[in-house]
Amino acid sequence: MTSYALTESRILDTDLWRVMKGFRYYVGDKDSNKWVDVPRGYLVDGASVPRIIWGLIPPWGRYGAATIVHDILCEYLSLTLDGRPCKITREQADNILFEAMRVLAVDAEQYKLIQTGVNTYRHLYSVTQPVWSRRKAELEANWVKCNPET
């Protein structure tokens, strides 16, 4: 589903992986009118956890797809509702992460650790704005342009 993005990781000075096949996550249930589209070429960092606890929560695990959905939600603070963009809060984005982890049957201990970390981060840093990056978006678009689907 993802592959390491060496060039982009060097340019943006962080470890990034690229989504190789886009997907849609339906919020609530499969027939929901609310969804998140993750496009092919999207750059992600996996679970953003301090390196010191990677033994408990590595950047990738059963929760991988949920963290990808969460990354794009945090980047734009928007999802699709009835075919139209709809603004959401960071807390709503975090709750969708938790829902997606339940769907993926993430281990209860890992779920609780991730949930605690995400909630603590949101409260400590009062995150209210999207974290969109023009340079990251340009790198994603350029990769898609240079790597058409076959």
Residue pairs with C-beta under 8 A, 6 or more apart in sequence:
1 19
1 20
1 21
1 64
1 65
2 17
2 18
2 19
2 20
2 44
2 64
2 68
3 17
3 18
3 20
4 15
4 16
4 17
4 18
5 16
5 17
5 18
5 43
5 143
8 16
8 18
8 43
8 136
8 139
8 143
9 15
9 16
11 135
11 139
12 43
12 133
12 135
12 136
12 139
14 45
15 45
15 46
15 59
16 43
16 44
16 45
17 43
17 44
17 45
17 46
18 41
18 42
18 43
18 44
18 143
19 38
19 39
19 40
19 41
19 42
19 43
19 44
19 68
20 40
21 40
22 37
22 38
22 39
22 40
22 41
22 42
23 37
23 38
23 65
24 35
24 36
24 37
24 38
25 35
25 36
25 38
25 65
25 69
25 96
25 100
26 32
26 34
26 35
27 34
27 35
27 36
27 79
27 96
27 99
28 34
28 99
33 81
33 82
34 79
34 80
34 81
34 86
35 79
35 80
36 69
36 72
36 73
36 79
36 80
36 96
37 80
38 68
38 69
38 72
39 140
39 144
40 144
40 149
41 140
41 141
41 143
41 144
41 147
42 68
42 71
42 72
42 140
43 136
43 139
43 140
44 67
44 68
44 71
45 59
45 71
46 58
46 59
46 60
46 64
46 67
47 57
47 58
47 59
47 60
47 61
47 63
47 64
47 67
47 114
48 59
48 67
49 57
49 58
49 59
49 114
49 117
53 113
56 110
56 113
57 110
57 113
57 114
57 117
61 106
61 110
62 104
62 105
62 106
62 107
62 110
63 100
63 101
63 104
63 106
63 110
63 111
63 114
65 100
65 104
66 97
66 100
66 101
66 103
66 104
66 106
67 97
69 96
69 97
69 100
70 93
70 94
70 96
70 97
70 100
70 118
73 79
73 88
73 92
73 93
73 96
73 97
74 90
74 93
74 127
74 130
74 131
75 130
75 131
75 132
75 133
76 130
76 132
77 87
77 88
77 89
77 90
77 93
77 129
77 130
78 85
78 86
78 87
78 88
78 130
79 85
79 86
79 88
79 96
80 86
89 128
90 122
90 127
90 128
91 122
94 118
94 119
94 122
97 114
97 118
98 111
98 115
98 118
101 111
101 114
101 115
102 111
106 114
121 127
